[in-house]
Amino acid sequence: MNKKRERLIKDWLTSVLRSDQFEINYLAGDASFRRYARVIYDNKTFMLMDAPPDKEDCVPFVSVAEFLSKNKVKVPTIEAKDLENGFLLLEDFGDIVLSQELSLLNVNKYYSQCFLQLIEMQASDAEKVVPAYSREKLSAEMHLFLDWFLPSLEIELTDIERHNIENTFYLLASQALEQPQVFVHRDFHSRNLMKLTSGEALGIIDFQDAVIGADTYDLMSLVRDAYVQWPKHQVEGWIRQFYDALPEDSKMNRTFEQFHKDADLMSLQRHIKILGIFVRLFKRDGKENYLKDLPRVMWYVLHESEKYPELQSFHQFLKNRVIAKFNEVYGSYSEV
């Protein structure tokens, strides 16, 4: 961090806290240009978000946080803000990320709670707060697969292969847009859920990219997490559990079988995007931590594209042209 920005942060905190007797401890970085630090002052702790305005926009975080809080979703309280400079002082949710706590013995309890939180968020009227998950956005995300992932394997496409892949992307975007459209966190997984010291409620973070989109998106982010995999029978049970908990209008003319297909195809769109994002984080930003999770994501993509006839050309492309090179460059993955 440059000295000028460090001085700005200290001056702002001094103004907000009305004292310069505080301590700042920066935390490990995430996938964005935002940085976080724990601020300790007068036996209290806060979380500082430092989001340089030329790289990050704090406004979506603030508007979504205020909206979710009004809808009784547990998000960090905003104690102070300076949107011009990209500083937020937030309630500190502590250090216990749900991913650190999960085991086969307790995951059902925690995920059942997550499903209820998702249903609550989906019931909120968020159209005026967050943008629509448009076809253009869905498609641009999947094109990271073409722009970053395939080049990292030195795979050059034939015209027919590119045409088939574009058709698959169009199909996946169309299917997402046909589902009931609700509030979507867009990164709802065990690393963005915090186990709070008080009560059983989980705190929700990293929601600034929220959109109005498919009602299966957040569910699949959680149960087919890019960072952890659960046994197939357990995931199947969770998909059924979530379907049963949906409001009746979301199940109208929509059997469980249709919902399951919706979920599979939405999950495939997300994992195709993640392949591109993780490679880009490494190639462009020098963040190699995400590479170790690529084999799991590739496993998801391969298996999610396997059982539907309309995805066979894409699935065969993965099997014939991608998987051998992928295993050589990034390693293989075995199902749990």
N, C-alpha and C positions, 0 to 999 in steps of 0.2 A: 504494500500500500504506500502511495506517495505521502510525503510529509505534510503537504498542504491539506490533503483529505483527513489525515490523522488529526491535524490541528482543528479542522472544522468540526470533526466528531467530538473532540474534547470540549471545544467551546460550546457546542450545542448542548451536550450533556450537562455542562456546568450551568447553563441557563435554565434547562428543564428541571434539574435537581436542586438548583439554587445552592450549589456547593461544588467544590472541586475535589472533595474527599471521597472519590469513588475509584473502583478498580475495574479495568476492562480486560477480559480474557477471551480472545478470539477462538472460535471453534473450527473444526475441520470443514473444508469447503464442500459444496454440493455441486450439482450438475449445471448450475446457472452462474451468472456473474455476481449474484448476491453473496454477501458474507454475513455471518452472524457472530455476535459476541455476548457473553454473559457480563452484565454490569452489576457490580456489588456495591451497595451504598446503604449505610445505616442499618446493617443486618437484614437488608432486603435484597432480593435479586430481580433483575429484569433481563429481557432479551433485546439486544440491539440488532435491528436489521439495517445493513448498509447496502443500499442499492444504487450504484452510480447512475445518475439520470441519463447519461448518454448510452447506457447499456441496458438498464432495467427501468420499468415504470412501476412506481409504488401505488398508483391510483387504483388499479384493479384489486390489489390486495386489500386496500382500505375499504373499498366499496363492498367487496364480497364479505370481508370480515364483519362489517357492520350489519349487512343483510342477514348473514347466518346467525349472528348473535341475537338479532331481533326474532329469529325463528327458533330460538332455544337450542341451537347447535353449539356445542362447547368448542369455541375457538379462542385464541388469545385476545384478551382485552388490549386495545390500543391506548397506552398511557400518554403518549405524546407523538407528534408527527411533524416532519418538515419535508413536505413533498417536493419542494423546489430543489433541495439538496439530496433527497433520497434517503432520509433517515426516519426510522420508526423505532419507538421504544415500546416494547410489548410485555405483557404478562409472561412470566417464565413458567413453562410447563414442566421444567425439570429435565432429567437426562434419560428417563426410562422409555426408550422407543419400544413399541409393541413387538417388533421383530425380535428383540432380545429376550422377550418373555415367553414366546410361543413354544408350545410342545404339543405332542399328540394328546396329552392328557387335558390341556386347557384350551386348545384352539377352538373347539366347538362353543365353549362359553363366550370367548371373546368375539368370535365371528358372528354369533347370534346377536350380540349387542351391536356389532357393526351393521348388520342387516337392518336393524331397527332404526339406526341413525341414518342409513341411506334412504329408507322409506320416508323418514321425516324430511330429509333434505329434498327428496323428489316431490314431496307434496307442496313445497314452497313455490310461490309465484315469482319466479326470478327473471322473467322475460325482459324486464326493464333494467336489470342489473348486469346481466352477462350476455355476451353475444351468442348467436346461433352457431352450432357446430356445422358449418356450411359444407357443401360438396367440395368447394375449392379447398377448404382447410383439411378435410379428410383426405383428399387426393394429394395435396402438397406433403402431408405427413408420410404417406406411403411412398412418395417419390424419393424420399431419403434412402429407401432401399436401392433405387436405381442410381442415385447420385453419389452415395457414399459406401453402401455395403458391397454391392457387386464389384465396383472398381477396386475395393480392398482385396478382392480375391482374383483380380485381373481377369474377370469374366466379361467378354464382349458379346453383346446380344446380336442375334440375327434379326432381321426385320420381322419375321414371324414370331419369334420369342418376345420381342418388345410389344408387338400387337396383342399377343395373348396375355401378357402381364398387364398391359393397360386395360384390357377387357376385365381382368380379375379385379383390378383396382376400382373400376367403374361399378362393377357388381357389388363390391363390399361397401362402397360409399352409398350406393342406392339402398342397400339393405339397411344400413344404419339410419338413413333418413326416413325409412318407412316405419320404424319402431316408434312407440310413444316417446315424445320429446319432453324431457324433464331437466331439472338441474343436475349437472354432471361435474363432480369435483375434478376429474380428469387425471388424478394421480393418487387415487384412493387405495393405498396398500400399507403393509405393516410397518414401513419405514416412515410413513407420514401420519402415524397414529401414536399418540403418547399416553402412557399409563400414568395418570396423575396420582399425587400423594393423597389427595382427599377424594373419597367416594369411588364408585365403580366406573363412572363415565370416562370414556376415552376422549382425550383432546385431539382435535383435528388441525393439522397444519398444512402449509404448501398448497393452498386452494386458489391462488391468484390467477390460475389459468382456466378457471371454471367456465363452462359453456352450457347452453341448452342443447342437449343431445340425447342419444339413445338410452333407454332405461336399463339396458344390460351392461353399459360400459363400466361403471364403477364396481359393479358386482364382479365382473371378470378381472378387473385390475386387482381385486383382493384375492379371489380364490385361485386365479392362475397368475400369481405374483411373479414378476420377472426375477425376484431375488430368492424365492423359496418355492418348493413344489410339495404338494400334499398328495396322498394316495388318491387314485382316480375315483374309487367308490365314495370317498369323503367329499370330493369336489362335486360329484353327481348329486349327493345328498344335499349339499348347500344350494345348488342351483334349484332343486325342487323346493327347498325350504323358503328360498327367496320368492319364488313364483307364488307359492301359497300365501305369502304375506303381502303380495301386491294388492292394491285396491282393485275392486271388481272391474272398473272401467279400463284398467290396463290389461285385463284378461279377456275382455270382450272379443269374441271371434278370434281368440288366440289360445290354442291348446298348449299344453305343456311342451309337446313335441315342437311346436312352432317357436315357443319361447326359447327352448334349448338350442334350436338352430340359430335363432337371433343372437343368442349368447356366444355360440361358437364362432360365428362370422364376425361379430364385433370384436371378440378376443383376437381373431386372426388379424384384423385391421390394426389393432394396437400393437401386436407383436411384430408385424412387418415394419411398422414405424420404429419400434424400439431397436431393431437390428440396425437401422440406419442411424439412429440417434447415438447409440453406444459406440459405433465406429467413428462417427463424427466427433464425439467427445474425445476420443483417443487421437485421431488424425489431426483435427484442427486445434483442439484445446489442450492436448497433452495429458488428458485424464485417462490413465490406463486401468484404474480400478474396476471400471465397468466391463472390461473385456472378459473377466472371469465368469460373468453371468451370461455372456453371449451363447455358449452351448445350450443352456437351459432354454433360452428364448428361441433358438433355432429348433430345438426339439418340439416346443409348442407349435411353431409355425408348420413344421412337417406334419404333425399329427392332427392339427386343426384343419388342414387342407385335404386330409386323406379321405374323409367319408362322404363328401358331397360331390355328386357328378359334375356340377358346374365349376368345380375347382380342380378337376383332374389335370387339365393342361398345366396349371400352375404347380400342382403337386409333382407331376412328372418332371417338370423343369428343375424343381428342387432336387429330386432324386438323381436325375441324369447329369445335371450340369453343376450343381452347387455343393451338395453334401460332402463329396470326397475332398474337394478343395477346402471347404470350410473346416472339416476335421483336421486337415493338415495344418492350416493356419491358426485356428482358434481352439482346437480340441473337440472331443466328442462328449456326449452326455448320456448317462444311463438313467432310466426312469426309476423313481422311488417305489 
